[in-house]
Amino acid sequence: MSQLSRCFYKGEDTDFVVYIKSKDSLDDYLKEPSVTKLTDTVELFQIFSNHEGKGSDGQLGEASHAQLENEFGRGKKPEEVIDLILKNGQYKGNNRMKENTFRGARTNARQ
């Protein structure tokens, strides 16, 4: 298991999670938000929701295009949605994650 920090956004119909590198990286981003600084903040460059669409726990999968459009409007790029989630979401701290907690994730971590 590993620990990941997350930012949780409570939506009207669907809740979303973005995994971030740390609370410090989120704080730095929020001081001067810029889409170009997302790679310094975001651990996984994907937006997740659980299968029920509510909360930040349970098995997470990548949010669908329709879920994102319903919540944030049409025509938004993923980086714009992540920016909105970071600005308007809540830091949820470190979460012990099992490998099967989320499906289809592409890591942004440098190895």
GIBEL-V935180 format. One record per residue. RES is the residue in three letters. PHI is phi in whole degrees, -180 to 180 (* if undefined). PSI is psi in degrees with one decimal (none if undefined). OMEGA is omega in degrees with one decimal (999 if undefined). Layout:
BEGIN
<<RES & PHI & PSI & OMEGA> <RES & PHI & PSI & OMEGA>>
END
This chain:
BEGIN
<<MET & * & 151.4 & 175.2> <SER & -131 & 166.0 & 179.2> <GLN & -109 & 133.7 & 177.4> <LEU & -128 & 142.2 & 173.1> <SER & -88 & 149.8 & -177.5> <ARG & -140 & 153.6 & 174.5> <CYS & -116 & 125.6 & -174.8> <PHE & -109 & 131.7 & 178.3> <TYR & -117 & 119.7 & 178.6> <LYS & -89 & 107.2 & -179.1> <GLY & -91 & 173.5 & 178.3> <GLU & -70 & -45.7 & -179.7> <ASP & -108 & -34.5 & -175.5> <THR & -135 & 140.3 & 175.3> <ASP & -98 & 149.8 & -175.0> <PHE & -131 & 153.6 & 178.5> <VAL & -131 & 136.4 & 171.2> <VAL & -123 & 130.9 & 179.0> <TYR & -88 & 131.3 & -176.5> <ILE & -120 & 165.3 & -176.7> <LYS & -72 & -41.0 & -178.5> <SER & -170 & 166.7 & 174.6> <LYS & -62 & -39.3 & 179.3> <ASP & -62 & -41.8 & 179.7> <SER & -66 & -36.2 & 176.6> <LEU & -66 & -45.2 & 178.8> <ASP & -60 & -43.4 & 178.3> <ASP & -62 & -42.4 & 179.2> <TYR & -63 & -43.0 & -176.5> <LEU & -70 & -22.5 & 175.7> <LYS & -66 & -40.9 & 179.3> <GLU & -142 & 77.1 & -177.0> <PRO & -64 & 136.0 & 178.1> <SER & -158 & 133.5 & 179.9> <VAL & -56 & -31.3 & -179.6> <THR & -69 & -18.2 & 179.6> <LYS & -93 & 0.7 & -177.7> <LEU & -61 & -37.0 & -178.3> <THR & -66 & -21.6 & 176.4> <ASP & -82 & -11.9 & -173.6> <THR & -113 & -42.0 & -171.4> <VAL & -90 & 130.6 & 178.9> <GLU & -82 & -46.8 & 178.8> <LEU & -119 & 120.7 & -174.6> <PHE & -84 & 58.8 & 178.6> <GLN & -145 & 159.7 & 178.5> <ILE & -113 & 130.1 & -174.6> <PHE & -116 & 156.1 & 167.2> <SER & -146 & 158.0 & 176.7> <ASN & -85 & 170.9 & -173.6> <HIS & -65 & -20.4 & 177.3> <GLU & -88 & -16.4 & 179.9> <GLY & 83 & -1.2 & -178.9> <LYS & -127 & 137.2 & 176.8> <GLY & 86 & 177.2 & -177.4> <SER & -117 & 7.4 & -179.1> <ASP & -107 & 171.4 & 179.5> <GLY & 92 & -174.0 & 180.0> <GLN & -77 & 123.7 & -176.9> <LEU & -101 & 144.1 & 173.5> <GLY & -131 & 163.8 & 179.6> <GLU & -64 & 133.1 & 179.1> <ALA & -64 & 142.9 & -179.7> <SER & -78 & 159.8 & 177.0> <HIS & -58 & -41.8 & -179.8> <ALA & -64 & -42.0 & 178.3> <GLN & -61 & -43.2 & -179.0> <LEU & -68 & -41.9 & 178.1> <GLU & -65 & -40.8 & 179.8> <ASN & -62 & -35.6 & -177.2> <GLU & -87 & -41.5 & -170.3> <PHE & -111 & -5.7 & -179.9> <GLY & 97 & 163.9 & -176.7> <ARG & -77 & 152.3 & 170.7> <GLY & 81 & 6.3 & 179.2> <LYS & -84 & 136.2 & 175.3> <LYS & -77 & 154.9 & 179.7> <PRO & -54 & -39.9 & -179.3> <GLU & -66 & -30.9 & 176.3> <GLU & -69 & -39.5 & 178.5> <VAL & -67 & -43.5 & 177.7> <ILE & -60 & -42.4 & 176.9> <ASP & -57 & -46.3 & 179.1> <LEU & -63 & -40.4 & 179.2> <ILE & -65 & -42.6 & 179.3> <LEU & -65 & -40.6 & -178.1> <LYS & -72 & -35.6 & -172.4> <ASN & -110 & -3.7 & -178.8> <GLY & -90 & -174.3 & 179.5> <GLN & -121 & 138.2 & 173.2> <TYR & -69 & 128.7 & -178.5> <LYS & -110 & 8.3 & 175.0> <GLY & 77 & -173.0 & 179.3> <ASN & -76 & 143.2 & -179.5> <ASN & -132 & 125.0 & 176.7> <ARG & -71 & 121.8 & -175.2> <MET & -117 & 132.9 & 169.8> <LYS & -86 & 157.9 & -177.7> <GLU & -57 & -31.7 & -176.5> <ASN & -92 & 13.2 & -179.0> <THR & -68 & -33.4 & 177.7> <PHE & -137 & 146.9 & -173.9> <ARG & -107 & 141.5 & 170.8> <GLY & 74 & 21.7 & -176.6> <ALA & -79 & 140.0 & 174.3> <ARG & -112 & 118.5 & -176.3> <THR & -78 & 147.6 & 175.9> <ASN & -103 & -1.0 & -176.7> <ALA & -68 & 141.9 & 176.2> <ARG & -84 & 134.5 & -180.0> <GLN & -118 & none & 999>>
END
